[in-house]
Amino acid sequence: MKKLFLKLRYLLLAIVMIIACYVYVHFVGNEYTCEIDFRTENPGRSNPVVCIDDDGKDTLEVTYSRVEGEKVYVGVRSKNPGRAYVYVKSGEESSSLSVLYIHKNGIITADDYFGDFTGSYIARVALAIYLAIILMDLIIMYRRGLKKNLYLSRNILVCGLIIFMSGNFLMTLINLILIPRIGLYEMLGSFMNFFESFALFTMPVAVVMAVLATVSNIRLLQKEGRTWRNMLAIFLSLMLCVATITPITVAYFLQTSTVIDVHRWTGTGRFIGMFIENAAGIIVAYFECILAGTIILGIRAARHIPAFDKDYIIIHGCQIRKDGTLTRLLQSRADRAIEFAEMQKKATGKDIIFMPSGGKGNNEVISEAEAISNYLKSKGIPESSIILEDKSTSTYENFRNSVNIIKETSGKTAPKIAFATTNYHVFRAGLLAARLRIKAEGIGSKTKSYFWINAFIREFIATVYYKLRTHMLVLAVLMMINVAVTLMTYISNVVLS
């Protein structure tokens, strides 16, 4: 029951707040104050006559009117459902019209069937509070997630959602302060407008990132060879540029398209175009936030120093030289493991067991584990402090095989483990450890800068893949809001026009 409540807590909170707002509006919403422009030099304007045009349906009664500068404020109360036009006259001159919709429950909305109403400010405050609660919950969840295990794909998801919700909350807060009157339709519409604005705002950043990614990837291809993995950054940089301009491109296409007519006010094409344009903005903004979360967590993992209480440190292997010595990349991993062992010894006096991990490839004279072990011995590490794992062919197997050996040799069910790998690879390695339910902390060795962007892209793809159902659920909720906004516009402009 508790788990079900936690899963549905945002939905339940939304229902409670909607009911509370509706009850409040039900009691105060049958009255409304129209703000009407009335500019004239006629002295009779000090006592203007309020006029109501509702085709004789007796929809409203006037409760008061007052003049303040060039504004006339007219208070009205609902009597019967319908639509009415309110204006004021003074002699031969009349004011601008105020269009009011009187709903069956007596609530009055202005300008639009889902427009401004008495109590709308309370509803907007409730929305801001709702978003603030979700944002605070996400921040707490993020902090707890980092404390529990830094290397969880959920942490990237939550970090991306924090960025995403922060933008929405800020937009809602700005509208709350700067725009005193706004209806339900406009309130949800501004929520949708955030996504297109976000994509437009991030366009310069996306272009700069794309250029850096392309330059970095060219260097990677020159140094490490042409493989599809090494070309990921170029592919994503192109996708990022295309994605960022997608909402603008879609809007331009819809404006010039002869297939979907978006220019006819009551035409179906206008509402289809509205939905498509909003959907493009939603998808782009959401995944840009997830990419930003990936970068933040990747950097954080690379700079993380494990607690000085470790029993073992796994050194992840990679290809060695033809003569059996370590490449610079692998040597930096081994050096980082030695450095951590020295830091731990100095801080706590506790020794650590080194576990070189990596099998023998077809073009390698010895296993990667043995090559790392030879290097450790040359640096003064005693053989008694080294245990080999020389069968693995991947990072996943590095962890699985190493932990099995550790448990067999030590007899410990929960040994404290660190792992040493290249800094750009720390988070992804930690993700694999988490999938195996191994609690381990990583330490990263420095490497060439051109590896980083490609690594972030791999983390991003992995995160999206591992949490695909959650991403689809979040996008489904946003699409439902998009549908609601589109339907509101259709009902107001077509059905009730």
Secondary structure, DSSP 8 states (H G I E B T S, - for coil): -HHHHHHHHHHHHHHHHHHHHHHHHHHHTTEEEEEEE-----GGGGS-EEEEESTT---EEEEEEEEETTEEEEEEEE-SSEEEEEEEEETTEE---EEEEE-TTS-EEESSTT-B-TTHHHHHHHHHHHHHHHHHHHHHHHHHHHHH-S--HHHHHHHHHHHHHHHHHHHHHHHHHH-S---HHHHHHHHHHHHHHHHHHTHHHHHHHHHHHHHHHHHHHHHH---TGGGHHHHHHHHHHHHHHHHHHHHHHHHH-SSS--SSTT-HHHHHHHHHHHHHHHHHHHHHHHHHHHHHHHHHHHH----S--SEEEEE-----TTS---HHHHHHHHHHHHHHHHHHHHH----EEEEE----TT-SS-HHHHHHHHHHHTT--GGGB--B----SHHHHHHHHHHHHHHHH--SS--EEEEEEGGGHHHHHHHHHHTT--EEEEEE---THHHHHHHHHHHHHHHHHTHHHHHHHHHHHHHHHHHHHHHHHIIIII--
